[in-house]
Amino acid sequence: MKLIEELMERQRKEPEIVLKERLDRLSKTIELKEPDRVPLILTGCPPAFALKHAGVSGYDFYYDYERGWKAIVKFVEDYPMDSIFFEVGLEGHVLALAFPEVPEFMIATAGHITGPMHDILRDKYTKFPGRELPLTIPTGQFLGGRFMEAEEYGKLIENPAEFIRETILPRAFESLKDVHQSRIALIKTGIELSKAINSMTSIASDLTKLGYPVAPLTDAYCPVDFIADFLRHVTNMLIDIYRIPDKVKAACEVLVELILNMAFQVKNAVHVFIPLHLNEMLPPKTYNELYWPYLKKVILSLKEKGLTIWVFFEGNHEPHLETLLELPKSWGIAWFEKTDVRKAKRVLEGHTCIMGGFPTNLLVSGTPEKIEEYVKNLIKDVAPGGGFIISTGVADIPWGTSEANLRALINAVLKYGQH
């Protein structure tokens, strides 16, 4: 019997023991200790392969919570790992930041727009299967957009929540253009959020019964990315950074507090996820002056509250690796997309837990033998000393992945990851 099959049998027969082992494994790794084995975390953002495996469409995932999320449960039953990361919708943090005086709404949205919410609010940020996208497309798309002009930075700085609520939302959400229509849409959104939360509670229970660590998660954002994604669009933001840097800095200062307020509303949160977007696009001088100081403030504030921080460093973050040494030791998890994790380990060893390292193209075009050899060498180079979680570098397992290749990845980690 292969190691993967043994683990599948164990998580069916003794999930409580497996859960304890996984929690201990992840905890030690984040604390930069050597666990019993290198952890493996696979992701489903969006969960293309998991949906394909369960015979569920992207439309089902975004619009039928129970059916869509049951696909995640089936996926982890058949492909055991140490934890799974997935989100229920597309990014919509602008909604959460618009209503700081209504914490229940901030908690419920948690920065996400589901399919039914998209239909109710008619936002211009996202596209969903069965709506703007064909039913055959397994994943939704976040587009972002330009809904603020450069001369409006002053209004954003003066009162960010009011400006977002009164100016940005009517421009970005068709259903929030007038007061009467807006009230109806927000009431319907609240009802829909209750359904989503109930379904999330149910799937969390199912995952725990299979021995998977499930802890309350909240979201945070880098202020520069928030402006780029939801207010100015990436292209305009890159121009603003060079033409009006002082206004960008002032806006980031006031947004830090609003972003932290959103994150802290989930009172029982254990983890916080921060996706980065513009980090790869900025040279070190600009990154250090306009991006990193505000991201650092957010991370340090979250760390002070005892949260486990997961930062997804999109693209190649190698020019900025040394800035992470300014954070406290074992501050959280640095999840790298394209960054060479061997280089990251050399720079951050004994300081930061590193996650990533496995190229998704190998899942599609490789063979089980090539995958086993790759994992063997990766673990040999990066795992010694602890602080390494093997994962795909992007937030999904590709649709074209073969079952044999995915099983080979899991089995290779079980085989070579023992300390």
C-alpha positions in Angstrom: 0.0 0.0 0.0 1.3 3.4 -0.9 1.9 6.1 1.8 -1.0 8.2 0.4 -3.4 5.3 0.7 -2.3 4.7 4.3 -2.9 8.3 5.1 -6.4 8.2 3.5 -7.2 5.2 5.6 -5.9 6.8 8.8 -7.9 10.0 8.3 -11.1 7.9 7.8 -10.5 5.7 10.9 -8.7 8.0 13.3 -9.4 11.6 12.3 -8.9 13.0 15.9 -5.3 11.6 16.0 -4.6 12.8 12.4 -5.9 16.3 13.3 -3.7 16.5 16.3 -0.6 15.5 14.2 -1.4 18.0 11.5 -1.9 20.8 14.0 1.4 20.0 15.7 3.2 19.7 12.4 2.0 23.1 11.2 2.6 24.8 14.5 6.2 23.6 14.8 6.9 24.6 11.2 5.6 28.1 11.6 7.6 28.4 14.8 10.7 27.4 12.7 11.2 24.1 14.4 11.6 20.8 12.7 8.3 18.9 12.7 8.0 15.1 12.2 7.5 15.7 8.4 7.4 18.6 6.0 3.8 19.9 5.8 2.0 19.9 2.5 -0.7 22.5 1.8 -2.7 22.5 -1.4 -4.9 25.4 -2.4 -8.2 26.0 -4.0 -8.4 29.6 -5.0 -10.2 29.0 -7.3 -10.7 25.3 -6.8 -10.6 24.3 -10.5 -9.2 20.8 -10.1 -11.3 20.0 -7.0 -14.5 20.9 -9.0 -13.4 18.8 -11.9 -12.7 15.9 -9.6 -16.2 16.1 -8.0 -18.0 16.8 -11.3 -19.1 20.2 -10.1 -19.1 23.3 -12.3 -17.7 26.7 -11.4 -21.3 28.1 -11.5 -22.2 25.5 -8.8 -19.3 26.5 -6.6 -20.1 30.2 -6.6 -23.9 29.9 -6.6 -24.8 26.7 -4.8 -22.8 26.9 -1.6 -23.6 23.4 -0.3 -22.9 21.6 -3.5 -19.9 23.6 -4.4 -18.2 23.3 -1.0 -18.9 19.6 -0.7 -16.6 19.3 -3.7 -13.8 20.6 -1.4 -14.6 17.9 1.1 -14.5 15.2 -1.6 -11.2 16.6 -2.8 -9.5 16.3 0.6 -11.0 12.8 1.2 -9.2 11.6 -2.0 -6.1 13.7 -1.9 -4.9 14.0 1.8 -2.7 16.8 2.8 -2.0 18.8 6.0 -4.3 21.7 5.3 -6.2 23.3 2.5 -6.6 26.9 1.7 -9.6 28.1 -0.3 -11.9 31.1 -0.4 -15.6 31.3 -1.1 -15.8 34.1 -3.5 -13.9 36.8 -5.3 -12.2 39.8 -3.7 -14.6 42.5 -2.4 -12.8 44.2 0.4 -14.1 47.5 -0.7 -17.5 46.5 0.7 -16.1 45.7 4.1 -14.1 49.0 4.4 -17.2 51.0 3.5 -19.1 50.1 6.6 -16.7 50.3 9.6 -19.6 51.3 11.9 -21.4 48.0 11.0 -19.0 45.3 12.3 -21.5 42.5 11.5 -21.4 43.4 7.8 -17.6 43.7 7.8 -17.3 40.2 9.4 -19.8 38.7 7.1 -18.4 40.0 3.8 -14.8 39.3 5.0 -13.7 40.8 1.7 -15.6 38.4 -0.5 -18.2 38.6 -3.2 -20.1 35.4 -3.9 -22.1 34.6 -7.0 -25.5 35.6 -5.5 -24.0 38.7 -4.0 -22.7 39.6 -7.5 -26.2 39.3 -8.9 -27.7 41.4 -6.1 -25.2 44.2 -6.1 -24.3 44.0 -9.8 -20.6 44.9 -9.2 -18.2 45.9 -11.9 -15.2 44.3 -10.2 -15.9 40.6 -11.0 -17.1 38.2 -13.6 -18.7 34.8 -12.7 -19.5 31.6 -14.6 -23.0 31.5 -15.9 -23.2 35.2 -15.9 -20.5 37.2 -17.8 -18.5 34.0 -18.3 -19.6 30.8 -19.9 -20.9 28.0 -17.7 -18.0 25.8 -18.8 -15.4 28.2 -17.2 -14.5 26.7 -13.8 -13.4 29.9 -12.1 -14.6 33.5 -11.6 -12.4 36.5 -12.5 -11.5 39.6 -10.5 -11.0 42.5 -12.8 -10.6 45.5 -10.4 -11.4 48.9 -11.9 -10.9 52.6 -12.0 -13.6 54.3 -9.9 -11.6 57.2 -8.4 -9.9 60.1 -10.2 -6.4 61.4 -9.2 -7.8 64.7 -8.0 -10.1 62.8 -5.5 -7.2 61.6 -3.2 -8.0 64.5 -0.9 -11.5 63.3 -0.3 -10.2 59.7 0.3 -7.7 61.0 2.8 -10.2 63.2 4.7 -12.7 60.4 5.4 -11.9 57.1 3.7 -14.9 55.1 4.8 -17.4 57.9 3.8 -15.7 58.4 0.5 -15.7 54.7 -0.3 -19.4 54.4 0.8 -20.8 57.5 -0.8 -18.6 57.9 -3.9 -17.0 54.6 -4.9 -19.8 52.1 -4.2 -22.4 53.9 -6.4 -19.8 53.9 -9.2 -18.7 50.3 -8.8 -22.1 48.7 -7.9 -25.0 49.2 -10.2 -27.5 48.4 -7.4 -26.1 51.0 -5.1 -26.6 54.1 -7.3 -29.6 55.5 -5.5 -30.8 55.4 -1.9 -33.9 53.3 -2.3 -32.4 50.7 -4.5 -29.3 50.6 -2.3 -31.3 49.8 0.8 -33.0 46.9 -0.9 -29.8 45.6 -2.3 -28.0 45.7 1.0 -30.9 44.0 2.8 -30.8 41.2 0.2 -27.0 41.0 0.6 -27.3 40.6 4.3 -29.8 37.7 3.9 -27.4 36.0 1.3 -24.5 36.4 3.7 -26.4 34.5 6.4 -26.8 31.6 4.0 -23.1 31.7 3.1 -22.0 31.8 6.7 -24.2 28.8 7.6 -22.8 26.8 4.7 -19.2 27.7 5.8 -19.9 26.5 9.3 -21.2 23.2 7.9 -18.1 22.6 5.7 -15.8 23.5 8.5 -17.4 20.8 10.6 -17.1 18.3 7.8 -13.4 19.1 7.3 -12.7 18.8 11.0 -14.3 15.3 11.1 -11.8 14.3 8.4 -8.9 15.5 10.6 -8.2 18.8 8.9 -7.3 21.9 10.9 -10.0 24.5 10.4 -9.6 27.8 12.3 -11.5 31.1 11.8 -9.8 33.2 9.1 -9.9 37.0 8.6 -8.5 39.1 5.8 -6.2 42.1 5.5 -4.7 44.1 2.6 -1.7 46.2 1.7 -3.0 49.8 1.4 -1.3 50.3 -2.0 -2.9 47.2 -3.4 -6.3 48.3 -2.1 -6.1 51.6 -3.9 -4.9 49.8 -7.1 -7.5 47.0 -7.1 -10.6 48.9 -6.0 -10.1 52.6 -6.6 -7.6 53.5 -9.3 -6.8 50.3 -11.2 -3.2 49.0 -11.3 -2.1 51.1 -14.3 -3.2 54.4 -12.8 -1.8 53.4 -9.4 1.6 52.9 -10.9 1.4 56.3 -12.4 0.3 57.9 -9.1 3.2 56.3 -7.2 5.6 58.3 -9.4 3.6 61.5 -10.1 1.9 62.1 -6.7 3.7 60.0 -4.2 2.9 62.2 -1.2 -0.9 61.8 -1.8 -0.4 58.0 -2.1 1.5 58.0 1.2 -1.2 60.0 2.9 -3.9 57.7 1.6 -2.1 54.6 2.7 -1.7 56.1 6.2 -5.4 56.5 6.7 -6.2 53.2 5.1 -4.0 51.2 7.4 -6.4 51.9 10.3 -9.5 51.0 8.3 -7.9 47.8 7.0 -6.9 46.7 10.5 -10.4 47.5 11.8 -11.8 45.1 9.2 -9.4 42.4 10.1 -10.0 42.7 13.9 -13.8 42.5 13.6 -13.5 38.7 13.4 -12.9 38.4 17.1 -12.2 34.7 17.2 -9.9 34.7 14.2 -6.7 32.6 14.4 -5.3 33.3 10.9 -5.2 36.3 8.6 -4.6 36.2 4.9 -3.0 39.1 3.0 -2.7 38.8 -0.8 -0.1 41.1 -2.4 -0.3 42.3 -6.0 1.9 45.2 -6.8 5.0 44.0 -4.9 6.5 42.4 -8.0 6.0 45.6 -10.1 8.0 48.0 -8.0 11.8 48.4 -7.9 13.4 48.2 -4.4 13.7 52.0 -3.9 10.0 52.5 -4.6 8.9 49.4 -2.8 10.8 50.5 0.3 9.4 54.0 0.2 5.7 53.5 -0.8 4.7 49.9 -0.3 6.6 48.2 2.4 6.2 50.7 5.3 2.4 50.3 5.2 2.4 46.6 4.7 4.8 46.3 7.6 2.5 48.4 9.8 -0.4 46.0 9.0 1.7 42.9 9.7 3.1 44.2 13.0 -0.3 45.2 14.2 -1.8 41.8 13.3 1.2 40.1 15.0 0.6 42.1 18.2 -2.9 40.6 18.3 -1.5 37.1 18.2 -2.7 36.2 14.7 -1.0 33.7 12.4 -0.3 35.8 9.3 -0.3 34.3 5.8 1.1 36.6 3.1 0.9 35.6 -0.5 3.9 37.3 -2.3 2.6 37.4 -5.8 5.2 37.1 -8.7 8.9 37.3 -8.0 9.6 38.8 -4.6 13.4 38.2 -4.6 14.4 41.9 -4.8 12.6 42.5 -1.5 13.3 39.4 0.5 15.6 41.1 3.0 12.9 43.6 4.1 11.2 40.6 5.8 14.1 40.5 8.3 12.7 43.8 9.7 9.7 41.7 11.1 9.9 39.7 14.3 11.2 36.2 14.1 8.5 33.6 13.2 6.1 36.4 12.4 4.0 34.2 10.0 4.1 32.4 6.7 5.7 33.8 3.5 3.9 32.1 0.7 5.8 32.6 -2.5 4.5 32.3 -6.1 7.5 32.6 -8.4 10.3 33.4 -5.9 13.0 30.7 -5.7 12.4 29.1 -2.3 16.0 28.0 -2.2 17.1 31.6 -2.3 14.4 32.6 0.1 15.6 30.0 2.6 19.2 31.3 2.4 18.0 34.8 3.2 15.3 34.0 5.7 16.5 30.8 7.4 15.8 30.9 11.2 13.5 33.9 10.8 10.5 33.3 8.5 8.5 30.2 7.6 8.5 29.7 3.8 5.8 28.2 1.8 5.7 27.2 -1.9 8.3 25.7 -4.2 6.4 23.3 -6.3 5.8 24.4 -9.9 2.2 23.8 -11.2 3.4 23.2 -14.7 5.0 20.0 -13.5 1.6 18.8 -12.4 0.3 19.2 -15.9 3.2 18.3 -18.1 5.4 16.1 -15.9 5.3 12.5 -15.0 5.0 10.8 -11.5 8.7 9.9 -11.7 9.7 13.5 -12.5 7.5 14.8 -9.7 9.0 12.4 -7.2 12.5 13.4 -8.2 11.7 17.1 -8.0 10.1 16.8 -4.5 13.0 14.7 -3.3 15.5 17.4 -4.3 13.4 20.3 -3.1 13.0 18.8 0.4 16.7 18.0 0.6 17.6 21.6 -0.2 15.0 23.6 1.7 13.6 21.4 4.5 16.6 21.0 6.9 16.3 23.2 9.9 12.5 23.4 9.6 10.3 26.4 8.6 9.3 25.1 5.2 5.8 24.1 3.9 5.7 22.6 0.4 2.9 24.0 -1.8 2.1 25.0 -5.3 3.3 28.6 -6.0 -0.1 29.8 -7.2 -3.5 29.7 -5.6 -4.8 26.7 -7.5 -4.2 23.2 -8.8 -4.5 23.5 -12.6 -7.5 22.1 -14.4 -5.3 19.9 -16.6 -3.6 18.2 -13.7 -3.7 14.4 -13.9 -4.8 12.4 -10.9 -1.6 10.3 -11.1 0.6 13.4 -10.9 -1.2 14.9 -8.0 -1.1 11.6 -6.1 2.6 11.4 -6.9 3.2 14.8 -5.4 1.4 13.9 -2.1 3.1 10.5 -2.0 6.6 12.0 -2.5 6.1 14.5 0.3 5.1 11.6 2.6 8.0 9.6 1.4 10.8 12.1 1.6 9.5 14.7 4.0 10.3 12.8 7.2 12.7 14.6 9.5 
